């Protein structure tokens, strides 16, 4: 057991006075298990916190930050802890505070006329979606982790998901923020305004900053009318070039009705078929790629279905689709989406892998995939490529599975850095980004200087120094 210093003991006493004894957990309490807050979702890193603090309101967050700032204690903000880049768990020093937003989960207000909803940062995404639906609206952010991720984390990483092609990333869905600064002051920015040109865009500065510039405590978000009809189709395509061609046709035929366009290679679907055979993956065995696309219509189901069928007929005539099915019910549609969302879980069942969350201009994705697949096959014999993701917005989850029957831990140890360098060099060559929607966190912070414009990095460091001069907010994340 680590012996606390007198200043640490005093700080924990202050935090308990602010949030209540039950909401400040430490290792000194033998009945407290801090591991859920100390281990990242992928189980790659297990840190050690000085304490896990669970504030109940914004005033408590501000008081906690002031107390930590006075002692120079760094703070790791945490939402649902579903991140993939080690951005929300403490380091191993035992000196950092984990600030869990889980208790701050309320829906504060819904403004139907303004089409907005205001929620606290700890609100689970699925609960936010349900609150919007119960009020007769749509909140379109949709992620595989929506049952456990929180809107604060979604904003902190500018999460994307499956409907970015129509509605944009989380950034585009946010109109206002409430933020606690590194000094413990509160920025009351929960505006529902769509136009406000009164200076720097602090909202967009905070979104995507991964808790390094301020702690998001609440947000005002856009709502949309519920679509009159929503249809899902699954198509077998002969190549990535054909998938891009189908995407172009879908834009032409469906316009803003195109709300989702996902691509999955044969191996990724074979993993789902292997580990979750009850899901009955369609069409995958005879084609190198499958596409999942969604059409949301403002008129009616008949109109949506006629659009979809005309699109698929044109696609088959042009040769970019070999076969396709259109879901006949909401249950079938959910089943198709469940297959797509199960790829990540199937990868876990198959063993350890190297994940890449990258973006490439859509027009260049076919060449990127062909060249990089061949490069990895040559440089790391036996690797298996799990290529899938949001083709509609150019975001691929370009994952590399260890050779079949190999030792996954040894594979990561021996090849992760080499594979990352090969992939990231290719991403840079094709004009892309090494992080599309998962963030930078700790995992990619060391890589960023090699792939980010140096002037941009200098500006980012200047912003960090200005807003957090003591470097107490999530240090070591994004910027090294």
C-alpha positions, 0 to 999 in steps of 0.5 A: 500500500502506498503511503500518502503524503500529508498534502495528499491526505489534506487534498483528499479531505478537501475533496470529501468535504466538497463531494461527500465521503462516499464519492471520493474513493481511494486505495486506502479503503480496503472495500473500494475497488478502483479498477473500473476507473483505472483500466482502459476499455481495451485492457491495455493499460492499468493505472493507479489513481490517488482518488476517484472523485464523483462530483454531483454538479458543476459547482462541485466540479469547479471546487474540485478543480480549484483544490487540485490546482492549488496543490498542482494535482493533475486531473483525468476527466472520465466519462464512460471510459469506453475510449480506444486511445488511453485518454481517460485513465490515470498513469501509474504514479498514484498521484492523479485524480480521476474525475468521473462524471457519471453522477452528472447524468441529467437531461436538463431541458428540451426546447422543442421550438428551438430543436435543442436538448441540454444534458449533463456530461455524464448522460449516457448516449443511449439515454440521450437518444431515448429522451429525444425520441420520447419528446418526438425528436431524433438525436442522430449520434449513433455509436457501437458503445452508445449503451455506456459512452457518455456525451461528455466523452463524445464531445471530448473526442468529437466522436463520429459514428454511423450517421456522420455522412448526413449529420456530421460528427459530434462537433456539428451537433453541439450548439453550446457548452458549460465548461470548468476551466483549469483554474476552476472557473465556470464558462456558462456557454449553454447557448442554443444559438445557431449564429453567434459571431462575437469572438473566438469559437471557444465551443469548437476549441473545447470539442475534441480537446480530450479534457486537456483544455477544460472539463465539459460539464453540460452541453446544448445539442441539436435535435432533428425531426424523426424521419417518416421512414428509415430503410436499410440495405445490404449490398455485395460489391466486387471491389472497394472501387465499386463501393466508392462508385455505389456511394456516388450513386447513393448521393445522387439518388438519395440526396440528404436521405443517405444517413449511413454508408458502411463498408466491410471486407470479407475477413471482418465479416468472416469473424462475425460469422465465426464467433456469432453464427446466430447473426446469419451474415448475408452475402459475405462468402462470395464477395470481397466487400459488403456495404450497409447503407441507410435511407431516411425519408421525410415522406413515407416508406413507399417513397423510401423503398422506391428510391432504394430499389431504383438506386440498387437497380442502377447500381446492378446495371452499372456493375458496382453491386452484385447482389443486395437485400433490403430489410423488410422490417425494423427488426431485420434492419436492426439485425443488419446493423448489429452485424456491422457493430459486432465486428469489433466484438468478434475481433476481441474474440479472435485475439489481440489486434492493432487498431487504426482509426484513420481518414482518407479522402474518399476518392483515394481510399481504393488505392490506399487499401490496395497499396497498404494491404499489399505492403503489410502482407509483404512486411509482416507475413500472415497478418489478416486485415480487418478493413471496415468503417464509415466509407460515407465520410472517409473514415476506415477502421483499418485493423491488423489481426495477428496471424492465425494461431499466433501469439497475440501478445507477442505480435503486438510486442514485436510488430505494433510499432512497425505496423503503426509506422507503415500505416501512418506513413501511408495515411500521410502520403494519401493526405489523410489523418491518423485519427478520425473519430477516436482521438489521440489520447496517450496512445497516439500522442507520441506519433502526432509530431511526425504526422501533424503540421508543425505550425499547427502543433505550435499553435496547439501548444500555445493554446494549451499553455494559455488555458492550462499553464500548470498542465493539470488537465489530462497531461500527456494526452494529445500533446507530449 
